[in-house]
């Protein structure tokens, strides 16, 4: 990457990219294998989509229960949200 006539190593760029990610996404991405910045970017996008899908499914599930008006006695619905 060239900015202000400074050429940085790809490892430095990948490190900066990881540091700029949402902590939830970065935690998952760090555990996966990647070879270059392109792999890292695509992996981060996949993880982000997966987290969004999980989150929206959980919200829909809770909203659906309210719409149906069912009582939750034996069943527990758990939606994990990190802080």
PEWO-V49864 format. One record per helix or strand of 2 or more residues. SS is the DSSP state (2 for helix, 1 for strand). FROM is the first residue (numbers start at 1). LEN is the number of residues. If there is no record, write none. Layout:
{{SS,FROM,LEN} {SS,FROM,LEN}}
This chain:
{{1,2,2} {1,6,2} {2,10,11} {2,23,7} {2,37,32}}
